[in-house]
């Protein structure tokens, strides 16, 4: 399973997102810091979770970090989050 | 508290605005750090920059301090504000201006408006 699939699976089982999109943007960062051969280093997540409505930006991000888990976050170089409720 | 924790606490207490980043404000070494430093520079905000790549203990320590797994990290008056995504969203929504105004941090409102116009 790719890291992209792992992130998708973690997020879709932790929340019931109204929409969820996980993009591996590693190739856009070729030559930059953190790029590794084979990609799977830079990700962009767009997620819409209605339950996040009452939460602060920091709290929403923390919830997503927890759901993805320290193991995956420790393995990748960059994670861009676009979180909405 | 560990030495690193104490060091971070002092840094964010002694400086009104602090950016923990990869590289320095004049030579950022990561696109995300570069973006946040760029916003602050453009808005004319005086801030202390701390290069986490120069200190391995700090690189991990800042993540433990804020319970936040990524760098850059912006602090205003000792409070953690967010990383690149949050700072970008707050810049575009005007929340960052409001925070600086509330905390008495000098910034250039026109420059902030220019960023918003350019990203409208």
N, CA and C atoms of all chains as a GROMACS GRO file, in nm:
protein
  615
    1UNK      N    1   0.086  -0.119   0.000
    1UNK     CA    2   0.000   0.000   0.000
    1UNK      C    3   0.089   0.124   0.000
    2UNK      N    4   0.054   0.220  -0.082
    2UNK     CA    5   0.133   0.344  -0.085
    2UNK      C    6   0.101   0.428   0.038
    3UNK      N    7   0.191   0.522   0.068
    3UNK     CA    8   0.170   0.612   0.181
    3UNK      C    9   0.041   0.692   0.159
    4UNK      N   10   0.018   0.729   0.035
    4UNK     CA   11  -0.104   0.802  -0.002
    4UNK      C   12  -0.228   0.722   0.039
    5UNK      N   13  -0.228   0.593   0.008
    5UNK     CA   14  -0.341   0.506   0.047
    5UNK      C   15  -0.352   0.493   0.198
    6UNK      N   16  -0.238   0.482   0.264
    6UNK     CA   17  -0.238   0.470   0.411
    6UNK      C   18  -0.301   0.592   0.474
    7UNK      N   19  -0.262   0.712   0.427
    7UNK     CA   20  -0.317   0.836   0.482
    7UNK      C   21  -0.467   0.842   0.456
    8UNK      N   22  -0.506   0.805   0.334
    8UNK     CA   23  -0.649   0.809   0.298
    8UNK      C   24  -0.729   0.717   0.391
    9UNK      N   25  -0.675   0.597   0.410
    9UNK     CA   26  -0.745   0.499   0.493
    9UNK      C   27  -0.757   0.545   0.639
   10UNK      N   28  -0.648   0.598   0.693
   10UNK     CA   29  -0.648   0.645   0.833
   10UNK      C   30  -0.753   0.755   0.850
   11UNK      N   31  -0.757   0.848   0.757
   11UNK     CA   32  -0.847   0.962   0.772
   11UNK      C   33  -0.993   0.922   0.750
   12UNK      N   34  -1.016   0.833   0.653
   12UNK     CA   35  -1.155   0.798   0.628
   12UNK      C   36  -1.211   0.710   0.738
   13UNK      N   37  -1.124   0.636   0.811
   13UNK     CA   38  -1.178   0.556   0.921
   13UNK      C   39  -1.187   0.637   1.051
   14UNK      N   40  -1.102   0.740   1.068
   14UNK     CA   41  -1.107   0.820   1.190
   14UNK      C   42  -1.227   0.915   1.191
   15UNK      N   43  -1.258   0.971   1.076
   15UNK     CA   44  -1.370   1.065   1.066
   15UNK      C   45  -1.466   1.008   0.962
   16UNK      N   46  -1.581   1.073   0.946
   16UNK     CA   47  -1.662   1.036   0.830
   16UNK      C   48  -1.662   1.157   0.739
   17UNK      N   49  -1.552   1.175   0.666
   17UNK     CA   50  -1.537   1.299   0.589
   17UNK      C   51  -1.642   1.312   0.478
   18UNK      N   52  -1.688   1.435   0.462
   18UNK     CA   53  -1.783   1.464   0.355
   18UNK      C   54  -1.709   1.457   0.223
   19UNK      N   55  -1.582   1.501   0.226
   19UNK     CA   56  -1.497   1.479   0.110
   19UNK      C   57  -1.353   1.464   0.158
   20UNK      N   58  -1.276   1.388   0.083
   20UNK     CA   59  -1.137   1.361   0.122
   20UNK      C   60  -1.055   1.339  -0.004
   21UNK      N   61  -0.944   1.411  -0.010
   21UNK     CA   62  -0.856   1.396  -0.125
   21UNK      C   63  -0.712   1.397  -0.075
   22UNK      N   64  -0.637   1.295  -0.110
   22UNK     CA   65  -0.496   1.288  -0.070
   22UNK      C   66  -0.412   1.284  -0.197
   23UNK      N   67  -0.322   1.381  -0.211
   23UNK     CA   68  -0.240   1.388  -0.332
   23UNK      C   69  -0.093   1.374  -0.294
   24UNK      N   70  -0.024   1.288  -0.367
   24UNK     CA   71   0.122   1.276  -0.350
   24UNK      C   72   0.186   1.380  -0.441
   25UNK      N   73   0.240   1.486  -0.381
   25UNK     CA   74   0.299   1.596  -0.460
   25UNK      C   75   0.450   1.586  -0.466
   26UNK      N   76   0.502   1.469  -0.432
   26UNK     CA   77   0.647   1.457  -0.419
   26UNK      C   78   0.722   1.500  -0.544
   27UNK      N   79   0.667   1.465  -0.661
   27UNK     CA   80   0.740   1.496  -0.784
   27UNK      C   81   0.755   1.646  -0.806
   28UNK      N   82   0.661   1.725  -0.749
   28UNK     CA   83   0.673   1.871  -0.761
   28UNK      C   84   0.791   1.923  -0.681
   29UNK      N   85   0.841   1.840  -0.590
   29UNK     CA   86   0.948   1.885  -0.502
   29UNK      C   87   1.082   1.820  -0.537
   30UNK      N   88   1.089   1.760  -0.655
   30UNK     CA   89   1.215   1.698  -0.698
   30UNK      C   90   1.327   1.802  -0.689
   31UNK      N   91   1.435   1.764  -0.625
   31UNK     CA   92   1.550   1.855  -0.613
   31UNK      C   93   1.544   1.943  -0.489
   32UNK      N   94   1.425   1.948  -0.424
   32UNK     CA   95   1.416   2.028  -0.301
   32UNK      C   96   1.456   1.943  -0.180
   33UNK      N   97   1.470   2.011  -0.067
   33UNK     CA   98   1.501   1.941   0.057
   33UNK      C   99   1.393   1.837   0.085
   34UNK      N  100   1.432   1.721   0.127
   34UNK     CA  101   1.336   1.620   0.169
   34UNK      C  102   1.288   1.530   0.056
   35UNK      N  103   1.321   1.564  -0.069
   35UNK     CA  104   1.278   1.477  -0.178
   35UNK      C  105   1.356   1.346  -0.172
   36UNK      N  106   1.284   1.237  -0.191
   36UNK     CA  107   1.356   1.111  -0.197
   36UNK      C  108   1.316   1.037  -0.324
   37UNK      N  109   1.407   0.961  -0.376
   37UNK     CA  110   1.382   0.887  -0.501
   37UNK      C  111   1.260   0.797  -0.479
   38UNK      N  112   1.170   0.797  -0.576
   38UNK     CA  113   1.050   0.716  -0.562
   38UNK      C  114   0.933   0.792  -0.501
   39UNK      N  115   0.959   0.915  -0.461
   39UNK     CA  116   0.851   1.001  -0.411
   39UNK      C  117   0.804   0.960  -0.273
   40UNK      N  118   0.672   0.975  -0.250
   40UNK     CA  119   0.609   0.943  -0.121
   40UNK      C  120   0.668   1.025  -0.006
   41UNK      N  121   0.700   1.150  -0.034
   41UNK     CA  122   0.759   1.235   0.070
   41UNK      C  123   0.674   1.358   0.100
   42UNK      N  124   0.606   1.410  -0.002
   42UNK     CA  125   0.529   1.535   0.014
   42UNK      C  126   0.382   1.507  -0.020
   43UNK      N  127   0.294   1.539   0.076
   43UNK     CA  128   0.152   1.511   0.054
   43UNK      C  129   0.066   1.633   0.079
   44UNK      N  130  -0.045   1.639   0.006
   44UNK     CA  131  -0.146   1.742   0.030
   44UNK      C  132  -0.278   1.672   0.058
   45UNK      N  133  -0.339   1.711   0.170
   45UNK     CA  134  -0.467   1.651   0.208
   45UNK      C  135  -0.573   1.760   0.209
   46UNK      N  136  -0.683   1.737   0.140
   46UNK     CA  137  -0.799   1.826   0.150
   46UNK      C  138  -0.911   1.743   0.211
   47UNK      N  139  -0.963   1.788   0.324
   47UNK     CA  140  -1.064   1.710   0.394
   47UNK      C  141  -1.174   1.801   0.446
   48UNK      N  142  -1.297   1.753   0.435
   48UNK     CA  143  -1.411   1.826   0.488
   48UNK      C  144  -1.481   1.738   0.591
   49UNK      N  145  -1.481   1.783   0.715
   49UNK     CA  146  -1.542   1.707   0.824
   49UNK      C  147  -1.640   1.799   0.899
   50UNK      N  148  -1.770   1.773   0.888
   50UNK     CA  149  -1.868   1.860   0.952
   50UNK      C  150  -1.846   1.877   1.102
   51UNK      N  151  -1.801   1.772   1.171
   51UNK     CA  152  -1.780   1.780   1.316
   51UNK      C  153  -1.672   1.882   1.355
   52UNK      N  154  -1.592   1.926   1.257
   52UNK     CA  155  -1.486   2.021   1.288
   52UNK      C  156  -1.537   2.164   1.304
   53UNK      N  157  -1.665   2.185   1.278
   53UNK     CA  158  -1.720   2.322   1.273
   53UNK      C  159  -1.688   2.404   1.396
   54UNK      N  160  -1.696   2.342   1.513
   54UNK     CA  161  -1.677   2.418   1.637
   54UNK      C  162  -1.531   2.424   1.682
   55UNK      N  163  -1.443   2.362   1.605
   55UNK     CA  164  -1.304   2.352   1.651
   55UNK      C  165  -1.216   2.463   1.593
   56UNK      N  166  -1.115   2.504   1.670
   56UNK     CA  167  -1.018   2.604   1.622
   56UNK      C  168  -0.932   2.541   1.513
   57UNK      N  169  -0.863   2.627   1.440
   57UNK     CA  170  -0.774   2.576   1.335
   57UNK      C  171  -0.672   2.478   1.393
   58UNK      N  172  -0.612   2.519   1.506
   58UNK     CA  173  -0.508   2.434   1.565
   58UNK      C  174  -0.568   2.300   1.607
   59UNK      N  175  -0.687   2.303   1.666
   59UNK     CA  176  -0.750   2.178   1.710
   59UNK      C  177  -0.783   2.086   1.592
   60UNK      N  178  -0.828   2.144   1.481
   60UNK     CA  179  -0.857   2.063   1.361
   60UNK      C  180  -0.730   1.996   1.309
   61UNK      N  181  -0.625   2.077   1.301
   61UNK     CA  182  -0.498   2.021   1.252
   61UNK      C  183  -0.448   1.910   1.345
   62UNK      N  184  -0.460   1.935   1.478
   62UNK     CA  185  -0.414   1.834   1.574
   62UNK      C  186  -0.492   1.705   1.554
   63UNK      N  187  -0.624   1.716   1.535
   63UNK     CA  188  -0.707   1.596   1.518
   63UNK      C  189  -0.662   1.517   1.395
   64UNK      N  190  -0.630   1.590   1.288
   64UNK     CA  191  -0.583   1.523   1.166
   64UNK      C  192  -0.445   1.461   1.188
   65UNK      N  193  -0.357   1.532   1.257
   65UNK     CA  194  -0.224   1.475   1.287
   65UNK      C  195  -0.238   1.344   1.365
   66UNK      N  196  -0.326   1.347   1.467
   66UNK     CA  197  -0.345   1.228   1.550
   66UNK      C  198  -0.399   1.112   1.466
   67UNK      N  199  -0.495   1.142   1.380
   67UNK     CA  200  -0.556   1.036   1.298
   67UNK      C  201  -0.454   0.974   1.202
   68UNK      N  202  -0.370   1.056   1.144
   68UNK     CA  203  -0.269   1.002   1.052
   68UNK      C  204  -0.163   0.925   1.131
   69UNK      N  205  -0.132   0.975   1.249
   69UNK     CA  206  -0.042   0.902   1.339
   69UNK      C  207   0.103   0.941   1.325
   70UNK      N  208   0.176   0.936   1.437
   70UNK     CA  209   0.316   0.980   1.438
   70UNK      C  210   0.407   0.895   1.349
   71UNK      N  211   0.368   0.770   1.331
   71UNK     CA  212   0.455   0.681   1.252
   71UNK      C  213   0.463   0.730   1.107
   72UNK      N  214   0.348   0.758   1.046
   72UNK     CA  215   0.347   0.807   0.907
   72UNK      C  216   0.406   0.948   0.901
   73UNK      N  217   0.366   1.033   0.996
   73UNK     CA  218   0.415   1.171   0.994
   73UNK      C  219   0.567   1.174   1.010
   74UNK      N  220   0.621   1.080   1.087
   74UNK     CA  221   0.766   1.073   1.103
   74UNK      C  222   0.838   1.029   0.977
   75UNK      N  223   0.765   0.957   0.891
   75UNK     CA  224   0.827   0.901   0.770
   75UNK      C  225   0.829   0.998   0.653
   76UNK      N  226   0.728   1.088   0.649
   76UNK     CA  227   0.718   1.176   0.533
   76UNK      C  228   0.786   1.310   0.560
   77UNK      N  229   0.808   1.387   0.455
   77UNK     CA  230   0.879   1.514   0.474
   77UNK      C  231   0.782   1.631   0.492
   78UNK      N  232   0.672   1.628   0.420
   78UNK     CA  233   0.584   1.745   0.424
   78UNK      C  234   0.438   1.705   0.408
   79UNK      N  235   0.354   1.775   0.482
   79UNK     CA  236   0.211   1.746   0.481
   79UNK      C  237   0.138   1.881   0.480
   80UNK      N  238   0.073   1.909   0.368
   80UNK     CA  239  -0.005   2.032   0.358
   80UNK      C  240  -0.150   1.998   0.384
   81UNK      N  241  -0.212   2.068   0.478
   81UNK     CA  242  -0.350   2.035   0.514
   81UNK      C  243  -0.444   2.148   0.479
   82UNK      N  244  -0.552   2.111   0.411
   82UNK     CA  245  -0.660   2.205   0.381
   82UNK      C  246  -0.785   2.145   0.445
   83UNK      N  247  -0.820   2.199   0.562
   83UNK     CA  248  -0.924   2.136   0.643
   83UNK      C  249  -1.046   2.228   0.650
   84UNK      N  250  -1.161   2.173   0.620
   84UNK     CA  251  -1.284   2.252   0.630
   84UNK      C  252  -1.393   2.173   0.699
   85UNK      N  253  -1.495   2.244   0.742
   85UNK     CA  254  -1.605   2.176   0.810
   85UNK      C  255  -1.731   2.186   0.727
   86UNK      N  256   1.135   2.016   3.356
   86UNK     CA  257   1.152   2.064   3.219
   86UNK      C  258   1.294   2.041   3.169
   87UNK      N  259   1.307   1.997   3.046
   87UNK     CA  260   1.441   1.977   2.992
   87UNK      C  261   1.503   2.111   2.958
   88UNK      N  262   1.635   2.110   2.936
   88UNK     CA  263   1.705   2.233   2.898
   88UNK      C  264   1.648   2.291   2.770
   89UNK      N  265   1.617   2.202   2.674
   89UNK     CA  266   1.564   2.248   2.546
   89UNK      C  267   1.430   2.318   2.566
   90UNK      N  268   1.346   2.257   2.651
   90UNK     CA  269   1.216   2.317   2.681
   90UNK      C  270   1.232   2.455   2.742
   91UNK      N  271   1.323   2.466   2.836
   91UNK     CA  272   1.349   2.594   2.903
   91UNK      C  273   1.397   2.697   2.801
   92UNK      N  274   1.485   2.652   2.715
   92UNK     CA  275   1.542   2.739   2.612
   92UNK      C  276   1.432   2.792   2.519
   93UNK      N  277   1.340   2.703   2.479
   93UNK     CA  278   1.231   2.743   2.390
   93UNK      C  279   1.138   2.841   2.462
   94UNK      N  280   1.106   2.807   2.586
   94UNK     CA  281   1.018   2.892   2.666
   94UNK      C  282   1.076   3.033   2.676
   95UNK      N  283   1.207   3.041   2.702
   95UNK     CA  284   1.271   3.172   2.712
   95UNK      C  285   1.267   3.247   2.580
   96UNK      N  286   1.292   3.173   2.472
   96UNK     CA  287   1.294   3.238   2.340
   96UNK      C  288   1.157   3.297   2.306
   97UNK      N  289   1.050   3.222   2.332
   97UNK     CA  290   0.916   3.272   2.294
   97UNK      C  291   0.864   3.374   2.394
   98UNK      N  292   0.926   3.382   2.511
   98UNK     CA  293   0.886   3.483   2.611
   98UNK      C  294   0.963   3.613   2.588
   99UNK      N  295   1.092   3.598   2.552
   99UNK     CA  296   1.177   3.716   2.536
   99UNK      C  297   1.154   3.790   2.404
  100UNK      N  298   1.093   3.722   2.306
  100UNK     CA  299   1.070   3.784   2.176
  100UNK      C  300   0.920   3.783   2.146
  101UNK      N  301   0.867   3.895   2.101
  101UNK     CA  302   0.722   3.903   2.077
  101UNK      C  303   0.678   3.808   1.966
  102UNK      N  304   0.756   3.803   1.859
  102UNK     CA  305   0.722   3.716   1.746
  102UNK      C  306   0.844   3.628   1.716
  103UNK      N  307   0.823   3.498   1.716
  103UNK     CA  308   0.934   3.404   1.690
  103UNK      C  309   0.890   3.303   1.585
  104UNK      N  310   0.978   3.279   1.488
  104UNK     CA  311   0.952   3.174   1.389
  104UNK      C  312   1.061   3.067   1.401
  105UNK      N  313   1.019   2.947   1.440
  105UNK     CA  314   1.108   2.831   1.436
  105UNK      C  315   1.099   2.778   1.294
  106UNK      N  316   1.213   2.770   1.228
  106UNK     CA  317   1.211   2.738   1.085
  106UNK      C  318   1.332   2.657   1.044
  107UNK      N  319   1.325   2.605   0.919
  107UNK     CA  320   1.442   2.538   0.862
  107UNK      C  321   1.518   2.642   0.783
  108UNK      N  322   1.639   2.673   0.828
  108UNK     CA  323   1.716   2.781   0.769
  108UNK      C  324   1.691   2.909   0.847
  109UNK      N  325   1.727   3.020   0.786
  109UNK     CA  326   1.710   3.151   0.852
  109UNK      C  327   1.619   3.237   0.766
  110UNK      N  328   1.576   3.352   0.822
  110UNK     CA  329   1.486   3.436   0.742
  110UNK      C  330   1.554   3.490   0.617
  111UNK      N  331   1.687   3.506   0.624
  111UNK     CA  332   1.754   3.555   0.503
  111UNK      C  333   1.791   3.440   0.410
  112UNK      N  334   1.800   3.318   0.464
  112UNK     CA  335   1.828   3.203   0.379
  112UNK      C  336   1.748   3.080   0.424
  113UNK      N  337   1.619   3.080   0.392
  113UNK     CA  338   1.535   2.966   0.431
  113UNK      C  339   1.578   2.841   0.354
  114UNK      N  340   1.565   2.724   0.419
  114UNK     CA  341   1.607   2.600   0.351
  114UNK      C  342   1.491   2.506   0.326
  115UNK      N  343   1.370   2.559   0.328
  115UNK     CA  344   1.253   2.476   0.301
  115UNK      C  345   1.143   2.570   0.252
  116UNK      N  346   1.066   2.526   0.155
  116UNK     CA  347   0.965   2.611   0.095
  116UNK      C  348   0.859   2.659   0.193
  117UNK      N  349   0.825   2.573   0.290
  117UNK     CA  350   0.719   2.608   0.385
  117UNK      C  351   0.769   2.714   0.484
  118UNK      N  352   0.893   2.696   0.530
  118UNK     CA  353   0.954   2.796   0.618
  118UNK      C  354   0.970   2.927   0.542
  119UNK      N  355   1.009   2.915   0.418
  119UNK     CA  356   1.032   3.032   0.334
  119UNK      C  357   0.904   3.112   0.318
  120UNK      N  358   0.791   3.041   0.304
  120UNK     CA  359   0.665   3.111   0.281
  120UNK      C  360   0.624   3.193   0.404
  121UNK      N  361   0.637   3.133   0.522
  121UNK     CA  362   0.596   3.205   0.644
  121UNK      C  363   0.692   3.322   0.670
  122UNK      N  364   0.822   3.299   0.657
  122UNK     CA  365   0.919   3.408   0.676
  122UNK      C  366   0.892   3.519   0.575
  123UNK      N  367   0.856   3.479   0.452
  123UNK     CA  368   0.827   3.576   0.347
  123UNK      C  369   0.707   3.663   0.381
  124UNK      N  370   0.602   3.603   0.434
  124UNK     CA  371   0.482   3.678   0.474
  124UNK      C  372   0.518   3.780   0.582
  125UNK      N  373   0.591   3.735   0.684
  125UNK     CA  374   0.628   3.824   0.794
  125UNK      C  375   0.717   3.938   0.745
  126UNK      N  376   0.814   3.903   0.662
  126UNK     CA  377   0.903   4.006   0.607
  126UNK      C  378   0.824   4.107   0.525
  127UNK      N  379   0.735   4.056   0.440
  127UNK     CA  380   0.658   4.143   0.352
  127UNK      C  381   0.567   4.234   0.433
  128UNK      N  382   0.513   4.181   0.543
  128UNK     CA  383   0.424   4.260   0.628
  128UNK      C  384   0.502   4.350   0.724
  129UNK      N  385   0.634   4.347   0.713
  129UNK     CA  386   0.716   4.435   0.796
  129UNK      C  387   0.713   4.402   0.944
  130UNK      N  388   0.692   4.274   0.974
  130UNK     CA  389   0.686   4.232   1.115
  130UNK      C  390   0.828   4.198   1.163
  131UNK      N  391   0.866   4.255   1.275
  131UNK     CA  392   0.995   4.220   1.333
  131UNK      C  393   0.981   4.086   1.403
  132UNK      N  394   1.068   3.992   1.370
  132UNK     CA  395   1.058   3.862   1.437
  132UNK      C  396   1.195   3.799   1.453
  133UNK      N  397   1.204   3.714   1.557
  133UNK     CA  398   1.325   3.638   1.578
  133UNK      C  399   1.312   3.507   1.500
  134UNK      N  400   1.416   3.469   1.429
  134UNK     CA  401   1.414   3.342   1.357
  134UNK      C  402   1.506   3.243   1.427
  135UNK      N  403   1.460   3.121   1.443
  135UNK     CA  404   1.540   3.016   1.506
  135UNK      C  405   1.553   2.902   1.407
  136UNK      N  406   1.676   2.872   1.369
  136UNK     CA  407   1.701   2.767   1.271
  136UNK      C  408   1.710   2.630   1.339
  137UNK      N  409   1.607   2.548   1.321
  137UNK     CA  410   1.606   2.418   1.390
  137UNK      C  411   1.708   2.321   1.329
  138UNK      N  412   1.750   2.349   1.206
  138UNK     CA  413   1.848   2.259   1.143
  138UNK      C  414   1.986   2.272   1.208
  139UNK      N  415   2.006   2.382   1.282
  139UNK     CA  416   2.136   2.407   1.344
  139UNK      C  417   2.149   2.333   1.478
  140UNK      N  418   2.041   2.272   1.525
  140UNK     CA  419   2.042   2.211   1.658
  140UNK      C  420   1.945   2.093   1.662
  141UNK      N  421   2.000   1.974   1.664
  141UNK     CA  422   1.918   1.852   1.657
  141UNK      C  423   1.821   1.842   1.776
  142UNK      N  424   1.867   1.884   1.896
  142UNK     CA  425   1.781   1.877   2.015
  142UNK      C  426   1.662   1.971   2.000
  143UNK      N  427   1.687   2.084   1.940
  143UNK     CA  428   1.582   2.184   1.919
  143UNK      C  429   1.485   2.136   1.812
  144UNK      N  430   1.537   2.070   1.711
  144UNK     CA  431   1.455   2.023   1.600
  144UNK      C  432   1.345   1.930   1.650
  145UNK      N  433   1.382   1.842   1.745
  145UNK     CA  434   1.281   1.755   1.806
  145UNK      C  435   1.208   1.829   1.918
  146UNK      N  436   1.285   1.909   1.994
  146UNK     CA  437   1.231   1.977   2.112
  146UNK      C  438   1.114   2.069   2.080
  147UNK      N  439   1.120   2.136   1.968
  147UNK     CA  440   1.012   2.231   1.934
  147UNK      C  441   0.883   2.154   1.904
  148UNK      N  442   0.897   2.033   1.850
  148UNK     CA  443   0.779   1.951   1.821
  148UNK      C  444   0.714   1.903   1.950
  149UNK      N  445   0.797   1.869   2.048
  149UNK     CA  446   0.745   1.825   2.177
  149UNK      C  447   0.683   1.942   2.253
  150UNK      N  448   0.749   2.057   2.243
  150UNK     CA  449   0.704   2.175   2.317
  150UNK      C  450   0.560   2.211   2.281
  151UNK      N  451   0.531   2.211   2.152
  151UNK     CA  452   0.400   2.257   2.106
  151UNK      C  453   0.305   2.140   2.078
  152UNK      N  454   0.356   2.016   2.090
  152UNK     CA  455   0.279   1.900   2.049
  152UNK      C  456   0.230   1.918   1.905
  153UNK      N  457   0.324   1.953   1.820
  153UNK     CA  458   0.295   1.982   1.678
  153UNK      C  459   0.407   1.920   1.596
  154UNK      N  460   0.376   1.835   1.499
  154UNK     CA  461   0.481   1.751   1.439
  154UNK      C  462   0.564   1.815   1.329
  155UNK      N  463   0.532   1.940   1.292
  155UNK     CA  464   0.601   1.996   1.177
  155UNK      C  465   0.662   2.133   1.206
  156UNK      N  466   0.754   2.172   1.120
  156UNK     CA  467   0.821   2.303   1.122
  156UNK      C  468   0.791   2.364   0.986
  157UNK      N  469   0.766   2.492   0.970
  157UNK     CA  470   0.781   2.602   1.066
  157UNK      C  471   0.672   2.608   1.173
  158UNK      N  472   0.704   2.682   1.279
  158UNK     CA  473   0.607   2.710   1.386
  158UNK      C  474   0.620   2.857   1.425
  159UNK      N  475   0.505   2.925   1.423
  159UNK     CA  476   0.504   3.067   1.457
  159UNK      C  477   0.447   3.088   1.598
  160UNK      N  478   0.517   3.171   1.676
  160UNK     CA  479   0.473   3.207   1.812
  160UNK      C  480   0.457   3.357   1.820
  161UNK      N  481   0.347   3.400   1.881
  161UNK     CA  482   0.325   3.542   1.907
  161UNK      C  483   0.298   3.558   2.056
  162UNK      N  484   0.378   3.641   2.121
  162UNK     CA  485   0.365   3.665   2.265
  162UNK      C  486   0.360   3.533   2.343
  163UNK      N  487   0.444   3.441   2.305
  163UNK     CA  488   0.456   3.315   2.378
  163UNK      C  489   0.355   3.209   2.339
  164UNK      N  490   0.256   3.246   2.257
  164UNK     CA  491   0.152   3.150   2.219
  164UNK      C  492   0.180   3.093   2.080
  165UNK      N  493   0.163   2.962   2.067
  165UNK     CA  494   0.177   2.898   1.938
  165UNK      C  495   0.060   2.937   1.848
  166UNK      N  496   0.090   2.988   1.730
  166UNK     CA  497  -0.015   3.031   1.637
  166UNK      C  498  -0.046   2.922   1.534
  167UNK      N  499   0.058   2.862   1.479
  167UNK     CA  500   0.035   2.756   1.380
  167UNK      C  501   0.156   2.738   1.291
  168UNK      N  502   0.139   2.650   1.192
  168UNK     CA  503   0.243   2.624   1.095
  168UNK      C  504   0.209   2.695   0.964
  169UNK      N  505   0.268   2.647   0.856
  169UNK     CA  506   0.256   2.716   0.727
  169UNK      C  507   0.110   2.725   0.680
  170UNK      N  508   0.036   2.616   0.690
  170UNK     CA  509  -0.103   2.617   0.639
  170UNK      C  510  -0.188   2.716   0.716
  171UNK      N  511  -0.177   2.712   0.850
  171UNK     CA  512  -0.260   2.798   0.934
  171UNK      C  513  -0.221   2.945   0.915
  172UNK      N  514  -0.091   2.972   0.910
  172UNK     CA  515  -0.048   3.111   0.891
  172UNK      C  516  -0.096   3.163   0.755
  173UNK      N  517  -0.088   3.078   0.653
  173UNK     CA  518  -0.136   3.119   0.521
  173UNK      C  519  -0.286   3.150   0.524
  174UNK      N  520  -0.363   3.059   0.584
  174UNK     CA  521  -0.509   3.081   0.592
  174UNK      C  522  -0.540   3.209   0.670
  175UNK      N  523  -0.467   3.230   0.780
  175UNK     CA  524  -0.493   3.348   0.864
  175UNK      C  525  -0.452   3.477   0.796
  176UNK      N  526  -0.348   3.469   0.711
  176UNK     CA  527  -0.306   3.587   0.636
  176UNK      C  528  -0.416   3.626   0.537
  177UNK      N  529  -0.467   3.527   0.468
  177UNK     CA  530  -0.566   3.553   0.363
  177UNK      C  531  -0.702   3.594   0.421
  178UNK      N  532  -0.734   3.546   0.541
  178UNK     CA  533  -0.864   3.579   0.601
  178UNK      C  534  -0.859   3.710   0.680
  179UNK      N  535  -0.736   3.761   0.705
  179UNK     CA  536  -0.724   3.883   0.785
  179UNK      C  537  -0.710   3.854   0.935
  180UNK      N  538  -0.720   3.727   0.974
  180UNK     CA  539  -0.707   3.692   1.116
  180UNK      C  540  -0.567   3.722   1.170
  181UNK      N  541  -0.467   3.711   1.084
  181UNK     CA  542  -0.331   3.738   1.130
  181UNK      C  543  -0.315   3.887   1.162
  182UNK      N  544  -0.371   3.973   1.077
  182UNK     CA  545  -0.371   4.118   1.106
  182UNK      C  546  -0.436   4.142   1.241
  183UNK      N  547  -0.551   4.078   1.261
  183UNK     CA  548  -0.628   4.099   1.384
  183UNK      C  549  -0.547   4.056   1.506
  184UNK      N  550  -0.477   3.943   1.491
  184UNK     CA  551  -0.395   3.894   1.602
  184UNK      C  552  -0.282   3.994   1.634
  185UNK      N  553  -0.213   4.039   1.529
  185UNK     CA  554  -0.104   4.135   1.550
  185UNK      C  555  -0.158   4.264   1.614
  186UNK      N  556  -0.271   4.310   1.565
  186UNK     CA  557  -0.330   4.434   1.618
  186UNK      C  558  -0.363   4.416   1.766
  187UNK      N  559  -0.426   4.302   1.798
  187UNK     CA  560  -0.466   4.275   1.936
  187UNK      C  561  -0.345   4.268   2.029
  188UNK      N  562  -0.236   4.209   1.978
  188UNK     CA  563  -0.118   4.190   2.062
  188UNK      C  564  -0.022   4.308   2.057
  189UNK      N  565  -0.059   4.412   1.982
  189UNK     CA  566   0.026   4.530   1.975
  189UNK      C  567   0.154   4.510   1.896
  190UNK      N  568   0.150   4.420   1.798
  190UNK     CA  569   0.267   4.395   1.713
  190UNK      C  570   0.257   4.487   1.590
  191UNK      N  571   0.365   4.561   1.563
  191UNK     CA  572   0.364   4.652   1.448
  191UNK      C  573   0.370   4.573   1.317
  192UNK      N  574   0.280   4.608   1.224
  192UNK     CA  575   0.286   4.546   1.091
  192UNK      C  576   0.227   4.643   0.990
  193UNK      N  577   0.256   4.616   0.864
  193UNK     CA  578   0.211   4.703   0.757
  193UNK      C  579   0.080   4.650   0.698
  194UNK      N  580  -0.028   4.717   0.731
  194UNK     CA  581  -0.161   4.674   0.688
  194UNK      C  582  -0.174   4.673   0.535
  195UNK      N  583  -0.114   4.776   0.471
  195UNK     CA  584  -0.122   4.783   0.324
  195UNK      C  585  -0.055   4.663   0.259
  196UNK      N  586   0.057   4.621   0.317
  196UNK     CA  587   0.128   4.505   0.262
  196UNK      C  588   0.041   4.381   0.276
  197UNK      N  589  -0.027   4.369   0.390
  197UNK     CA  590  -0.116   4.255   0.411
  197UNK      C  591  -0.229   4.256   0.308
  198UNK      N  592  -0.283   4.374   0.281
  198UNK     CA  593  -0.390   4.387   0.181
  198UNK      C  594  -0.338   4.345   0.043
  199UNK      N  595  -0.212   4.382   0.015
  199UNK     CA  596  -0.154   4.346  -0.115
  199UNK      C  597  -0.145   4.194  -0.131
  200UNK      N  598  -0.107   4.126  -0.023
  200UNK     CA  599  -0.099   3.980  -0.029
  200UNK      C  600  -0.238   3.925  -0.062
  201UNK      N  601  -0.340   3.980   0.005
  201UNK     CA  602  -0.476   3.930  -0.018
  201UNK      C  603  -0.523   3.960  -0.160
  202UNK      N  604  -0.492   4.081  -0.210
  202UNK     CA  605  -0.530   4.113  -0.348
  202UNK      C  606  -0.465   4.018  -0.446
  203UNK      N  607  -0.337   3.990  -0.422
  203UNK     CA  608  -0.262   3.904  -0.515
  203UNK      C  609  -0.314   3.761  -0.512
  204UNK      N  610  -0.379   3.723  -0.403
  204UNK     CA  611  -0.428   3.584  -0.391
  204UNK      C  612  -0.580   3.574  -0.400
  205UNK      N  613  -0.643   3.684  -0.439
  205UNK     CA  614  -0.791   3.684  -0.444
  205UNK      C  615  -0.839   3.601  -0.562
   0.00000   0.00000   0.00000
